[in-house]
Amino acid sequence: MTRIVLGIVGIVIILILGGSVLPSVVDETASDSYSEPFSVTTGGGVENTTETLSYASYYDDLTGISATSDNIADTPVVMAYDSTTYEVVIDGLHTSDSRILTVAYSREAGTQFYGFGGFMRVLPFLVIVGGVIACIIAIYTGIRKRE
């Protein structure tokens, strides 16, 4: 009977942890914060720039990408990101001025290990499935011993 109860409790705990905790742990493990400076001079009437990042954004969209400028007249806003060319469009720049733009974003960690990012994305699924299978086996053996 103990195995049955512990198996059911285990399934509930695994589903709760797997759905809430593991995704954020995976994101923190599989990504690194990174920033790049760009020297940008805008011409007359130009309020935006397109810069190419050295690495792909971890999220492949605007999530986590931000820009700051050392020019106090600027209010930089990241408007677009192209995941195939790594280009970022930044708007809100003061016209006819120079500045150092710093673009901060998350990039994939562990690039020296081929497949690390893919494995980390699959890890929550593997933990949940493995835990549920272990709990089902515990429940089954508990029921079988009662017979």
JORA-V283315 format. One record per backbone hydrogen bond with DSSP energy under -0.5 kcal/mol. NH is the residue of the N-H (numbers start at 0). CO is the residue of the C=O. If there is no record, write none. Layout:
BEGIN
nh=NH co=CO
nh=NH co=CO
END
This chain:
BEGIN
nh=4 co=0
nh=5 co=1
nh=6 co=2
nh=7 co=3
nh=8 co=4
nh=9 co=5
nh=10 co=6
nh=11 co=7
nh=12 co=8
nh=13 co=9
nh=14 co=10
nh=15 co=11
nh=16 co=12
nh=17 co=13
nh=18 co=14
nh=19 co=15
nh=20 co=16
nh=21 co=16
nh=24 co=20
nh=25 co=21
nh=26 co=22
nh=27 co=23
nh=28 co=24
nh=29 co=25
nh=30 co=26
nh=31 co=106
nh=33 co=104
nh=35 co=102
nh=37 co=100
nh=39 co=37
nh=39 co=98
nh=41 co=96
nh=45 co=42
nh=46 co=44
nh=48 co=89
nh=50 co=48
nh=50 co=87
nh=52 co=50
nh=52 co=85
nh=57 co=105
nh=59 co=56
nh=64 co=61
nh=65 co=63
nh=65 co=103
nh=67 co=101
nh=69 co=99
nh=71 co=69
nh=73 co=70
nh=74 co=91
nh=76 co=90
nh=78 co=76
nh=78 co=88
nh=79 co=88
nh=81 co=86
nh=82 co=80
nh=85 co=81
nh=86 co=81
nh=87 co=50
nh=88 co=79
nh=89 co=48
nh=89 co=87
nh=90 co=76
nh=91 co=46
nh=92 co=46
nh=95 co=42
nh=98 co=39
nh=100 co=37
nh=100 co=98
nh=101 co=67
nh=102 co=35
nh=102 co=100
nh=103 co=65
nh=103 co=101
nh=104 co=33
nh=106 co=31
nh=108 co=29
nh=112 co=109
nh=113 co=111
nh=115 co=112
nh=118 co=114
nh=119 co=115
nh=120 co=116
nh=121 co=117
nh=122 co=118
nh=123 co=119
nh=125 co=121
nh=126 co=122
nh=127 co=123
nh=128 co=124
nh=129 co=125
nh=130 co=126
nh=131 co=127
nh=132 co=128
nh=133 co=129
nh=134 co=130
nh=135 co=131
nh=136 co=132
nh=137 co=133
nh=138 co=134
nh=139 co=135
nh=140 co=136
nh=141 co=137
nh=142 co=138
nh=143 co=139
nh=144 co=140
nh=145 co=141
nh=146 co=142
nh=146 co=143
END
